[in-house]
Amino acid sequence: MGKGRNWTAEDKAKIVLQGLKGRAVSEICNEYQIHQTQYYKWREQFLENIPKVFETKSQSKKEERLERENQRLKTMVGELHLELKKNDW
């Protein structure tokens, strides 16, 4: 579990949350075999990204807009394809 381990985002979040809930950072670091500087780096990243949790609505609207645009473009490509085939006759 120590050096060289590739921690998933979920793992990092769980580790950071333990410290935020009051568990001693030294205890957490000993358990997961990470340096305290690593823990504090992850904690900083975690805290900086908290506002993104509340952006889901704007993300959904953006995805809806992109989906509509994608569908419109697919329709245009289909119409152009049919037009080219018609002209080949």
C-alpha positions as CSV (number, residue, x, y, z in Angstrom):
1,M,0.0,0.0,0.0
2,G,2.9,2.4,0.4
3,K,5.3,4.0,-2.0
4,G,4.4,3.9,-5.6
5,R,0.8,3.1,-5.1
6,N,-1.7,4.7,-7.5
7,W,-4.5,6.0,-5.3
8,T,-7.9,6.4,-6.9
9,A,-9.8,9.7,-6.5
10,E,-12.2,7.8,-4.2
11,D,-9.4,6.5,-2.0
12,K,-8.0,10.0,-1.6
13,A,-11.4,11.4,-0.7
14,K,-12.0,8.8,1.9
15,I,-8.5,9.4,3.4
16,V,-8.9,13.2,3.5
17,L,-12.4,12.9,5.0
18,Q,-11.1,10.9,7.9
19,G,-8.9,13.8,8.8
20,L,-11.6,16.4,8.3
21,K,-13.8,14.4,10.6
22,G,-11.2,14.7,13.4
23,R,-9.0,11.7,13.1
24,A,-5.3,12.4,13.8
25,V,-3.4,13.0,10.5
26,S,-0.4,11.1,11.8
27,E,-2.6,8.1,12.5
28,I,-4.1,8.2,9.0
29,C,-0.7,8.5,7.4
30,N,0.7,5.6,9.4
31,E,-2.3,3.4,8.4
32,Y,-2.1,4.2,4.7
33,Q,1.7,4.6,4.6
34,I,1.7,8.1,3.1
35,H,3.6,11.2,4.1
36,Q,1.8,13.9,5.9
37,T,2.8,16.3,3.1
38,Q,0.9,14.0,0.7
39,Y,-2.2,14.1,2.9
40,Y,-2.1,17.9,3.1
41,K,-1.7,18.2,-0.6
42,W,-4.8,15.9,-1.2
43,R,-6.7,17.8,1.5
44,E,-5.9,21.1,-0.3
45,Q,-7.1,19.7,-3.6
46,F,-10.2,18.3,-2.0
47,L,-11.2,21.6,-0.3
48,E,-10.5,23.6,-3.5
49,N,-12.8,21.4,-5.5
50,I,-15.8,21.4,-3.1
51,P,-17.8,24.0,-5.1
52,K,-17.8,21.7,-8.1
53,V,-20.1,19.4,-6.2
54,F,-22.9,22.0,-6.6
55,E,-22.3,22.6,-10.3
56,T,-24.3,19.5,-11.4
57,K,-27.2,21.5,-12.7
58,S,-25.1,23.6,-15.0
59,Q,-23.3,20.5,-16.1
60,S,-26.6,18.9,-17.0
61,K,-27.7,21.9,-19.0
62,K,-24.4,22.0,-20.8
63,E,-24.7,18.3,-21.6
64,E,-28.3,18.8,-22.8
65,R,-27.2,21.6,-25.1
66,L,-24.3,19.6,-26.5
67,E,-26.7,16.6,-27.1
68,R,-29.1,18.8,-29.0
69,E,-26.3,20.3,-31.1
70,N,-24.9,16.8,-31.8
71,Q,-28.4,15.6,-32.9
72,R,-28.8,18.6,-35.2
73,L,-25.4,18.0,-36.8
74,K,-26.2,14.3,-37.3
75,T,-29.4,15.3,-39.1
76,M,-27.5,17.8,-41.3
77,V,-25.0,15.1,-42.2
78,G,-27.8,12.7,-43.1
79,E,-29.5,15.2,-45.3
80,L,-26.3,16.1,-47.1
81,H,-25.6,12.4,-47.6
82,L,-29.1,11.9,-49.2
83,E,-28.6,15.0,-51.4
84,L,-25.3,13.7,-52.7
85,K,-26.8,10.2,-53.4
86,K,-29.7,11.9,-55.2
87,N,-27.3,13.9,-57.4
88,D,-25.3,10.7,-58.3
89,W,-28.3,9.2,-60.0
